[in-house]
Amino acid sequence: MNRLKDAASPYLIQHKDNPVDWWQWEPAAFAEARATNRPILLSIGYAACHWCHVMAHESFEDTATAAVMNELFVNIKVDREERPEVDQIYMSALQQLGVQGGWPMTMFLDAEGAPFWGGTYFPKEAKYGQPAFTDVLKTMANAYRSGDPRIAQNREALLHRLREKARPAGAVTIGLNELDDVAGRILGVMDPVHGGLQGSPKFPNTPFLELLWRGYERSGRQKLRDAALHALDGMSEGGIYDHIGGGYSRYSVDDHWLVPHFEKMLYDNAQILDLLGLAYAETTADLFRARAEETVGWLEREMLTEGGAFSASLDADSEGHEGKYYVWTLKQVLDALGAADAEFFAKHYDIAPFGNWEGVSIPNRLKEVERSPADEIRLAMLRDKLLEVRARRIPPGRDDKVLADWNGLMIAALANTAPRFGRPEWVELAARAFRFIAESMVRDGRLGHSWRTDKLVFPGLSADYAAMIGAALALHQATGEAAYLDQAVAWQGALEAHHAAEDGGYYLTADDAEGLLVRPQATADDAVTNPQALIARNLVQLATLTGDAGYLARADQLFAGLLPRAAPQLYGHAGLLNALDTRLRGPQIVIVGDGPQAEALFEAARRLPRTDMVIQRVTDAGALPATHPAQAKAAAVSEPAAFICVGTVCSLPVTEPNQLAEVITVSGTIPA
């Protein structure tokens, strides 16, 4: 019996008609495994995953394959986005087996949930050196049933390694010099021709780009900034970007950003949007403004849920083919635009007679073609026409579950970038999504993780608190509303109460969540900056905005506990290094006063191209904490003024908005 029809996850619902006797991840499934003495086949994927669909069509929809699965295993299907804590444990186990991780993930477990073997995609028939899926099933089931000693050995070895990974090593000191060294090393592996990291596939790798940007802020090295800008330029002109409808795909399969894996994820677009805001504030380049505005346009058009929050993702496939919704033939462009306009558009967007990918064309602007302002206006009109034509195609599936962590990233990105692009309406877009989560995904002051059709996955994860506290802090600074800061403080309290770990970090799962094989506590970045890093940044901002030095002490405790774990593999911990940079160097701008002059200073501060800059606005010096380093200087001014503070040192009063950028120099030093 397939038990997925009542699931909240669109990914699980996609499998509700499979002939496989699927279970959701629940205690009853493990009880069934114990009662029948069968091992567990755990299949993990997500709705926008192309190879998940391939394996589903080949094997899970096949009656003969399903019969083997049902006879030999208790089969559990998991949406990695809905249950990332489950995914994290078994992905780590898979990597301990020496297998490069990916989805679909196929793991074999004993009845207690301990893994003993696994892989990713298995073809229905043996090919490319991979065994047939049914052969794998029979081999694993026979080994388990016969008591093959290798099963027990693998299980114990994997459990040992999973537990060892959670143990921190000795004390490690990492400072600004070490951060500069890592930035220089990353610069050395950047692609000087196409931008981004060398080789393929090419991922946005936003934590790396941010690390380069921070290195530029610290040192003034233009090469670091230029490498980040070059990567943003490449992905913004390549096929990984949807030039017709806006938004970035998950990654490019080639080394020059042309051919995307066509799925669009909310978290990628949130993280890229933040970087586009920095890039535009630094350069005022039209490209970065256009991509940001088009991406938010896509967000509003295709990703908004009825309640105002944002959907998780769009599928890579439509009509059974990856990318079919997004690609064009020259004839389709001719039919839509007419001969003259089609020729003009094809020249600028690489629409070739025989295609640039598998006989069709992925629109891109990687070739250097001169374009006048009039050309850009004409091209924009033609893109709108093609968007209307494309809208009549069968669209890819939308995973419309609301994830608190991914929404938090997008809310913060919108609030952060709105002033840089002069788009105040983005703040309200962010505020609407925030209200939905605060009203619909909270129980007794605690966050849930995933919501769909009034079904809430609860309790939430540390990732949800990390992103939503960051969202609250971003909205507080964008609007000045104290309620957002109060909410951030309350959620930080819930995070401490239910997720704090003995080593100073945070567990992914709550202390009263369903028990798992181990309690996940990863520190490395995944496709999203690790929540430990986001929490550390939040703690630094909370200390600044509330005046409570206890938050800084908590951040220091986190770094002391987690940096030893990061030290052997610093590249995988770019997010944590970026958070450390915030702790060591993050500037604060305090604006004291009221009226138009104070408002002008506030708006100018919000447009500065600096990472993690805390902006605090008060009517008079008395509203600042008594221990604030700007207290004395603020009390001495008689007109609205801004003070730039780094650590315990604050600048002289700045009264002219255009002087703010001069005072915050590239090196981060300030005149006292």
RASUL-V317786 format. One record per helix or strand of 2 or more residues. SS is the DSSP state (H for helix, E for strand). FROM is the first residue (numbers start at 0). LEN is the number of residues. If there is no record, write none. Layout:
ss->[SS:SS]
from->[FROM:FROM]
len->[LEN:LEN]
This chain:
ss->[H:E:H:E:H:H:E:H:E:E:H:H:H:E:H:H:E:E:E:H:H:E:E:E:H:H:E:H:E:E:H:H:E:E:E:E:H:H:H:H:H:E:H:E:H:H:E:E:H]
from->[9:21:26:38:49:62:72:83:104:114:132:148:175:201:205:221:250:259:263:265:285:312:316:320:329:338:359:372:397:401:403:424:441:445:449:454:461:481:530:549:569:586:595:613:620:630:640:648:656]
len->[4:2:10:7:11:10:7:13:5:5:13:17:13:2:14:16:2:2:2:18:18:2:2:2:8:11:2:18:2:2:15:16:2:2:3:3:18:18:16:18:16:6:11:5:3:5:6:2:7]
